[in-house]
Amino acid sequence: MEDWQLGKNIVSSLEYALDNNHLSDVEFHFVEEDPVVSLMAHKLILSLRSPVFQAMFFGPVAGECGKIEIHDIESSAFAELLRYIYTDEVVLCQEDVLDVLSASHKYFITGLVQKCSKFLIRTISMTNVCELLEKATLFGVKDLQHHCLVFIDLHTKEVLKTDGFLSLSRSTVERILAANTLHADEFIIYQAIQAWVVAECNRHSLDCTVFENRRVLAEPLVNLIRFPLISPQKFSEEIVGSSLNLLTPQETINLFQIFTRKLSNPHDIFCQPRKEEMTLTISRFEEDGRCRFWCQGIEDKFQFTTNTELVLSGITVKGSIQRCGCFGFMKGSVQILEYNKDESVILGLKHLDHKQNPLIRSHQQSSAKEILYDIFIDFREFSIFITPGKNYGVHLTIERKLEECDCNEICDCYDFVSNRYPKEEVHAGEVTTTFQNSGEAVVKKLLFNYWR
């Protein structure tokens, strides 16, 4: 036998043993797959990493279990679980990350749970946020739960119309409705609950035209809807007049009395508006500087931290009309990054090509020689959550390249306005933002959302 151990560290040796089934003493069979897949491993290694495996192989009731059948996890996900146990490394992809999360939760591999959570947070979208919230709740992954709930707060109207919302459990729907930060009209929320009740009736083979069937499912939910914020006319015509009404006759009477001010201080119905979504603008400069970049690349790179939980909605760059008299075109990219120890993760990436995707410009100020304007670069689609105390970065790069402008002439410049002395700390109300600056100071503002 070759001396395969030579030159290998502990991780390389463990990886070799896993990949080559060397000295393995346990075999996992995935009997639900056709053909049946088998994976080999080592009881000692598994037990050193997982209390579940330790109890299975060396606990008081451990038996002779050289072969184990797996029914609830895909072999590809289990292979990644083993890879992480042996090497602390894992390759996650959208197709099987939820299976890997399920496996890591089942076998109590907490480090892998966190890696799955971070991966899923970066993939939250309108189509999957409800499923991710349900899974995060099932597995007790608090960080993922929190990011899903904030995403729903930001995109309430859109999420409520998805098939994913209709598939939620009642407890999860109740949790969403209890939030004081939902960004939607109360009537839209009511319509979503009505649609969810119909879907739930269908799942339980109940006739949704029978009021009692609808009501037993809607019981804890209707009390979370703030009916007094709906207009009396819409309440009368769209809710009471609907064949799928969810309210009892007494609740209907009480609400009409509230509308006519004959009943005050109701005990079971919310009357206060939900928290308002606010926009916060953080300016890096006291005022605009003047610095032209003639036919050269531009790079602005900086890090920032805040003391408050926010959602980054975009950045602005200060520009001006070019010498030919038109706005011209801009090519480049902007990255939003999160820094964790020695590594960085891209949270959002926008490729800037003004010719293909016109940027949002707002007129700022003008003189006889030039017009200045802000270029807004929108990052709302990425739902970038800013956690207090963490380091984040913005990296803007504009290419050095001649471009054909709106006037169909070749323009020989990118005309941006820069300030070489950006602030190191900005206070806006209770929010403090700290900057570490490098490169040209071209990014003028950071725009955030929060709730008040």
C-alpha positions as CSV (number, residue, x, y, z in Angstrom):
1,M,0.0,0.0,0.0
2,E,1.3,3.4,-0.9
3,D,2.2,5.9,1.9
4,W,-0.7,8.1,1.1
5,Q,-0.4,10.0,4.4
6,L,2.9,11.6,3.4
7,G,2.7,15.4,3.0
8,K,-0.9,15.6,4.1
9,N,-2.2,17.7,7.0
10,I,-5.1,16.5,9.1
11,V,-7.8,18.0,6.8
12,S,-6.2,16.5,3.7
13,S,-5.9,13.1,5.4
14,L,-9.6,13.1,6.5
15,E,-10.7,14.2,3.0
16,Y,-8.6,11.3,1.5
17,A,-10.2,8.8,3.9
18,L,-13.7,10.0,3.0
19,D,-13.1,10.1,-0.8
20,N,-11.5,6.7,-0.9
21,N,-13.6,4.9,1.7
22,H,-10.3,4.2,3.6
23,L,-10.9,2.4,6.9
24,S,-14.6,3.3,6.8
25,D,-16.9,1.4,9.2
26,V,-20.4,2.7,8.5
27,E,-22.4,2.7,5.3
28,F,-25.5,5.0,4.6
29,H,-28.0,3.7,2.1
30,F,-30.4,6.1,0.4
31,V,-33.2,3.6,-0.3
32,E,-35.7,6.2,-1.8
33,E,-33.4,6.8,-4.7
34,D,-33.3,4.6,-7.9
35,P,-30.8,3.2,-8.1
36,V,-30.0,3.1,-4.4
37,V,-27.0,5.2,-3.5
38,S,-24.5,4.3,-0.8
39,L,-22.0,6.6,1.1
40,M,-19.3,5.4,3.4
41,A,-17.9,7.1,6.5
42,H,-16.2,6.7,9.8
43,K,-18.2,6.4,13.1
44,L,-15.5,8.1,15.1
45,I,-15.2,11.1,12.9
46,L,-18.9,11.6,12.7
47,S,-19.3,11.3,16.5
48,L,-16.6,13.9,17.1
49,R,-18.6,16.4,15.1
50,S,-22.2,15.5,16.0
51,P,-23.9,14.6,19.3
52,V,-26.6,12.8,17.3
53,F,-24.0,10.5,15.6
54,Q,-22.3,10.0,18.9
55,A,-25.5,8.8,20.6
56,M,-26.3,6.7,17.5
57,F,-22.9,4.9,17.5
58,F,-21.6,5.1,21.1
59,G,-24.5,6.0,23.3
60,P,-26.2,3.8,25.9
61,V,-28.6,2.2,23.4
62,A,-26.2,2.1,20.5
63,G,-26.3,-1.2,18.6
64,E,-24.4,-2.8,15.8
65,C,-25.2,-0.4,13.0
66,G,-22.8,-0.8,10.2
67,K,-25.5,-0.1,7.6
68,I,-28.0,2.7,8.0
69,E,-31.0,3.5,5.8
70,I,-31.7,7.1,5.1
71,H,-35.2,8.0,3.9
72,D,-35.6,11.8,4.5
73,I,-32.4,13.3,3.0
74,E,-31.1,13.3,-0.6
75,S,-27.7,11.6,-1.1
76,S,-26.3,14.8,-2.7
77,A,-27.2,16.8,0.4
78,F,-25.9,14.1,2.8
79,A,-22.6,14.1,0.8
80,E,-22.2,17.8,1.4
81,L,-22.9,17.2,5.1
82,L,-20.1,14.6,5.2
83,R,-17.8,16.9,3.3
84,Y,-18.4,19.6,5.9
85,I,-17.9,17.2,8.9
86,Y,-14.6,16.1,7.5
87,T,-13.2,19.3,6.1
88,D,-15.2,22.3,7.4
89,E,-15.9,23.1,3.7
90,V,-19.2,22.9,1.8
91,V,-20.4,23.7,-1.7
92,L,-24.0,25.0,-1.6
93,C,-26.3,25.5,-4.5
94,Q,-29.9,26.7,-4.8
95,E,-31.1,23.2,-5.7
96,D,-30.1,21.4,-2.6
97,V,-29.3,24.0,0.1
98,L,-32.6,23.4,1.9
99,D,-31.9,19.6,2.0
100,V,-28.4,20.4,3.4
101,L,-30.0,22.7,6.0
102,S,-32.4,19.9,7.0
103,A,-29.6,17.4,7.3
104,S,-27.4,19.8,9.4
105,H,-30.3,20.5,11.7
106,K,-31.2,16.8,12.1
107,Y,-27.6,15.9,13.0
108,F,-27.0,19.1,15.0
109,I,-24.1,20.4,12.9
110,T,-24.6,24.1,13.9
111,G,-21.7,25.5,11.9
112,L,-23.3,24.1,8.7
113,V,-26.7,25.5,9.7
114,Q,-25.2,29.0,9.9
115,K,-23.5,28.5,6.5
116,C,-26.8,27.5,4.9
117,S,-28.5,30.4,6.6
118,K,-26.1,32.9,5.2
119,F,-26.4,31.4,1.7
120,L,-30.2,31.5,1.8
121,I,-30.3,35.1,3.1
122,R,-28.5,36.2,0.0
123,T,-31.0,34.4,-2.2
124,I,-34.3,35.7,-0.6
125,S,-36.7,36.7,-3.3
126,M,-40.4,37.4,-3.9
127,T,-41.0,33.8,-5.0
128,N,-39.1,31.9,-2.2
129,V,-39.4,34.2,0.9
130,C,-42.5,32.4,2.3
131,E,-41.0,28.9,1.9
132,L,-37.7,30.1,3.5
133,L,-39.6,31.6,6.4
134,E,-41.4,28.4,7.0
135,K,-38.2,26.3,6.9
136,A,-36.3,28.8,9.0
137,T,-39.1,28.6,11.6
138,L,-39.2,24.8,11.5
139,F,-35.4,24.5,12.0
140,G,-35.2,27.4,14.5
141,V,-32.8,29.5,12.3
142,K,-33.4,32.9,13.8
143,D,-31.2,35.0,11.5
144,L,-32.9,33.6,8.4
145,Q,-36.3,34.2,10.0
146,H,-35.5,37.8,10.8
147,H,-34.3,38.5,7.2
148,C,-37.3,36.9,5.7
149,L,-39.7,39.0,7.9
150,V,-37.9,42.2,7.0
151,F,-38.1,41.3,3.3
152,I,-41.8,40.7,3.7
153,D,-42.1,44.1,5.5
154,L,-40.4,45.8,2.5
155,H,-42.4,44.0,-0.2
156,T,-45.7,43.2,1.6
157,K,-48.1,43.9,-1.3
158,E,-46.1,41.7,-3.7
159,V,-45.5,38.8,-1.3
160,L,-49.2,38.6,-0.3
161,K,-50.1,37.9,-3.9
162,T,-47.6,35.0,-4.3
163,D,-48.5,31.3,-4.3
164,G,-46.0,30.9,-1.5
165,F,-48.1,33.0,0.8
166,L,-51.2,30.8,0.1
167,S,-49.1,27.7,1.1
168,L,-48.0,29.0,4.5
169,S,-49.1,27.5,7.8
170,R,-51.6,29.4,9.9
171,S,-49.1,30.1,12.6
172,T,-46.7,31.7,10.1
173,V,-49.4,33.8,8.6
174,E,-50.4,34.9,12.1
175,R,-46.8,35.8,12.8
176,I,-46.6,38.0,9.6
177,L,-49.9,39.8,10.3
178,A,-48.8,40.6,13.9
179,A,-45.9,42.7,12.5
180,N,-46.3,46.4,13.1
181,T,-44.2,47.2,10.0
182,L,-46.1,45.7,7.1
183,H,-46.0,47.9,4.1
184,A,-49.5,47.5,2.7
185,D,-53.0,48.8,2.9
186,E,-55.2,46.9,5.5
187,F,-57.7,46.0,2.8
188,I,-55.0,44.4,0.7
189,I,-54.0,42.4,3.8
190,Y,-57.6,41.4,4.3
191,Q,-57.9,40.2,0.7
192,A,-54.7,38.1,1.1
193,I,-56.2,36.4,4.3
194,Q,-59.4,35.8,2.4
195,A,-57.4,34.1,-0.4
196,W,-55.4,32.1,2.1
197,V,-58.6,30.9,3.8
198,V,-60.0,29.6,0.5
199,A,-56.7,27.8,-0.3
200,E,-56.7,26.3,3.2
201,C,-60.3,25.1,2.8
202,N,-59.2,23.4,-0.4
203,R,-56.3,21.7,1.3
204,H,-58.6,20.3,4.0
205,S,-61.4,19.4,1.5
206,L,-63.8,21.9,3.1
207,D,-66.5,23.9,1.3
208,C,-65.3,27.5,1.4
209,T,-68.8,28.8,0.7
210,V,-69.8,27.7,4.2
211,F,-69.1,30.6,6.6
212,E,-68.3,28.3,9.6
213,N,-65.6,26.6,7.5
214,R,-64.0,29.9,6.6
215,R,-64.4,31.3,10.1
216,V,-62.7,28.5,12.0
217,L,-59.6,28.9,9.8
218,A,-59.7,32.7,10.0
219,E,-60.4,33.0,13.7
220,P,-56.9,34.1,15.0
221,L,-56.1,36.1,11.8
222,V,-59.0,38.6,11.5
223,N,-58.2,40.0,14.9
224,L,-54.9,41.1,13.5
225,I,-56.4,43.2,10.7
226,R,-56.8,46.9,11.5
227,F,-60.3,47.3,10.0
228,P,-60.9,50.8,11.2
229,L,-58.2,52.0,8.8
230,I,-60.2,50.7,5.9
231,S,-62.7,53.2,4.4
232,P,-66.3,52.7,5.5
233,Q,-67.4,52.4,1.8
234,K,-64.9,49.8,1.0
235,F,-65.7,47.9,4.2
236,S,-69.4,47.9,3.4
237,E,-69.1,47.0,-0.3
238,E,-66.0,44.8,-0.5
239,I,-65.9,43.0,2.8
240,V,-69.4,42.8,4.3
241,G,-70.9,42.5,0.8
242,S,-68.5,39.7,-0.2
243,S,-69.8,36.1,-0.4
244,L,-66.6,35.1,1.3
245,N,-66.8,37.5,4.2
246,L,-64.8,36.4,7.2
247,L,-66.4,38.5,10.0
248,T,-69.2,37.5,12.3
249,P,-72.4,39.6,12.5
250,Q,-71.4,41.0,15.9
251,E,-67.9,42.0,14.6
252,T,-69.6,43.7,11.6
253,I,-71.9,45.7,13.9
254,N,-69.0,46.7,16.1
255,L,-67.0,48.0,13.2
256,F,-69.9,50.0,11.8
257,Q,-70.3,51.6,15.2
258,I,-66.6,52.5,15.2
259,F,-67.0,54.1,11.8
260,T,-69.9,56.2,13.0
261,R,-68.1,56.9,16.3
262,K,-70.7,55.2,18.4
263,L,-68.2,52.8,19.8
264,S,-64.7,53.8,21.1
265,N,-61.8,51.9,22.6
266,P,-62.6,48.5,21.1
267,H,-60.8,45.7,22.8
268,D,-60.4,43.2,19.9
269,I,-59.6,45.4,16.9
270,F,-56.5,47.4,16.2
271,C,-57.0,51.0,15.4
272,Q,-53.5,52.3,15.2
273,P,-51.7,52.6,11.8
274,R,-48.7,50.3,11.4
275,K,-45.2,51.8,11.5
276,E,-44.4,54.0,8.6
277,E,-41.5,53.1,6.2
278,M,-39.0,55.9,6.1
279,T,-36.1,56.8,3.9
280,L,-32.8,57.9,5.3
281,T,-30.1,59.6,3.3
282,I,-26.5,59.7,4.4
283,S,-24.3,62.2,2.6
284,R,-20.6,61.6,2.5
285,F,-19.7,65.3,1.8
286,E,-20.5,68.6,3.3
287,E,-20.7,70.0,-0.3
288,D,-19.7,69.0,-3.8
289,G,-16.1,69.4,-4.9
290,R,-14.9,69.9,-8.4
291,C,-12.7,67.4,-10.0
292,R,-12.9,66.2,-13.6
293,F,-11.8,62.8,-14.9
294,W,-10.9,63.2,-18.5
295,C,-10.9,59.9,-20.4
296,Q,-9.7,57.9,-17.4
297,G,-11.1,55.2,-15.2
298,I,-12.7,56.1,-11.9
299,E,-12.7,54.0,-8.7
300,D,-14.4,54.7,-5.4
301,K,-14.0,52.1,-2.7
302,F,-15.0,52.5,1.0
303,Q,-16.3,50.6,4.0
304,F,-19.1,51.7,6.4
305,T,-20.8,50.6,9.5
306,T,-24.0,51.8,11.2
307,N,-25.4,51.6,14.7
308,T,-29.0,50.9,13.5
309,E,-30.6,48.1,11.5
310,L,-31.3,49.5,8.0
311,V,-32.0,48.3,4.5
312,L,-29.8,49.7,1.7
313,S,-32.0,50.9,-1.2
314,G,-29.4,52.6,-3.4
315,I,-26.5,55.0,-3.8
316,T,-26.1,58.2,-5.7
317,V,-23.1,59.4,-7.8
318,K,-22.7,63.1,-8.6
319,G,-22.2,63.8,-12.3
320,S,-22.5,66.6,-14.8
321,I,-23.3,67.2,-18.5
322,Q,-20.4,66.5,-20.7
323,R,-18.7,69.0,-23.0
324,C,-20.8,68.0,-26.0
325,G,-23.9,69.1,-24.2
326,C,-25.5,65.7,-23.4
327,F,-25.4,63.3,-20.5
328,G,-23.4,60.6,-22.4
329,F,-23.1,57.0,-21.3
330,M,-21.5,55.3,-18.4
331,K,-20.1,51.8,-18.2
332,G,-18.8,50.1,-15.1
333,S,-20.1,48.3,-12.0
334,V,-21.0,48.8,-8.4
335,Q,-20.6,46.1,-5.7
336,I,-22.1,46.1,-2.2
337,L,-20.0,43.8,0.0
338,E,-20.2,42.4,3.5
339,Y,-16.9,41.8,5.3
340,N,-16.5,38.9,7.7
341,K,-13.1,38.6,9.2
342,D,-10.8,38.0,6.2
343,E,-13.4,37.3,3.6
344,S,-16.0,39.4,1.8
345,V,-19.3,38.4,0.3
346,I,-21.0,40.2,-2.5
347,L,-24.6,41.2,-1.4
348,G,-25.5,43.1,-4.6
349,L,-23.9,43.7,-8.0
350,K,-25.1,46.2,-10.6
351,H,-23.5,46.4,-14.1
352,L,-23.7,50.0,-15.3
353,D,-24.4,50.4,-19.0
354,H,-26.2,53.6,-19.6
355,K,-26.8,52.8,-23.3
356,Q,-28.6,49.6,-22.5
357,N,-30.1,50.5,-19.0
358,P,-30.6,54.3,-18.5
359,L,-29.8,55.3,-15.0
360,I,-32.2,57.6,-13.0
361,R,-31.0,61.2,-13.1
362,S,-32.3,64.0,-11.0
363,H,-31.6,67.7,-11.8
364,Q,-29.5,69.2,-9.0
365,Q,-28.1,72.6,-9.9
366,S,-27.0,74.5,-13.0
367,S,-24.9,77.4,-14.1
368,A,-23.9,79.0,-17.4
369,K,-21.2,76.4,-17.9
370,E,-22.6,73.1,-16.6
371,I,-25.6,71.2,-15.2
372,L,-25.0,68.9,-12.2
373,Y,-27.3,66.0,-11.4
374,D,-27.4,62.9,-9.2
375,I,-27.2,59.5,-10.7
376,F,-29.3,57.0,-8.6
377,I,-28.1,53.4,-8.7
378,D,-31.0,51.2,-7.4
379,F,-30.3,48.2,-5.1
380,R,-33.8,47.6,-3.8
381,E,-34.1,44.4,-5.7
382,F,-31.4,42.8,-3.6
383,S,-32.9,43.6,-0.2
384,I,-29.6,44.3,1.4
385,F,-30.0,44.2,5.2
386,I,-27.5,46.3,7.2
387,T,-26.8,44.8,10.6
388,P,-25.5,47.2,13.3
389,G,-21.7,46.9,13.9
390,K,-20.9,44.9,10.8
391,N,-18.6,46.1,8.1
392,Y,-20.0,46.7,4.6
393,G,-18.4,48.1,1.5
394,V,-19.2,49.9,-1.7
395,H,-16.9,49.4,-4.7
396,L,-17.7,51.6,-7.8
397,T,-15.6,51.2,-11.0
398,I,-16.2,53.3,-14.1
399,E,-14.3,52.1,-17.2
400,R,-11.8,54.1,-19.1
401,K,-13.3,54.1,-22.5
402,L,-14.5,56.5,-25.3
403,E,-18.3,56.3,-25.7
404,E,-20.8,57.6,-28.2
405,C,-23.1,60.1,-26.5
406,D,-26.8,60.9,-26.9
407,C,-25.8,63.4,-29.6
408,N,-24.2,60.6,-31.7
409,E,-20.8,62.3,-31.3
410,I,-17.8,60.6,-29.7
411,C,-17.3,62.2,-26.3
412,D,-13.8,62.1,-24.9
413,C,-14.6,62.3,-21.2
414,Y,-16.5,60.9,-18.3
415,D,-17.4,64.0,-16.4
416,F,-17.9,63.3,-12.7
417,V,-17.8,65.5,-9.7
418,S,-15.6,64.4,-6.8
419,N,-14.8,65.6,-3.3
420,R,-11.4,64.6,-2.0
421,Y,-12.4,65.0,1.6
422,P,-15.4,62.8,2.5
423,K,-16.6,62.5,6.0
424,E,-15.4,59.8,8.4
425,E,-18.6,59.9,10.5
426,V,-22.1,61.1,9.7
427,H,-24.9,61.6,12.3
428,A,-28.6,61.6,11.1
429,G,-30.9,61.6,14.0
430,E,-30.2,58.5,16.1
431,V,-28.3,56.8,13.2
432,T,-24.5,57.0,13.1
433,T,-22.6,55.9,10.0
434,T,-18.8,55.5,10.1
435,F,-16.7,55.5,6.9
436,Q,-13.3,54.1,6.0
437,N,-12.5,55.8,2.7
438,S,-10.1,55.1,-0.1
439,G,-10.0,55.9,-3.9
440,E,-11.8,58.9,-5.5
441,A,-14.8,60.1,-3.5
442,V,-17.4,59.8,-6.2
443,V,-20.3,58.1,-4.4
444,K,-22.1,60.9,-2.9
445,K,-24.9,59.4,-0.8
446,L,-26.2,56.2,0.7
447,L,-30.0,55.7,0.8
448,F,-31.6,53.4,3.4
449,N,-35.1,52.3,4.5
450,Y,-36.2,51.9,8.0
451,W,-39.4,51.9,10.0
452,R,-40.7,54.5,12.5
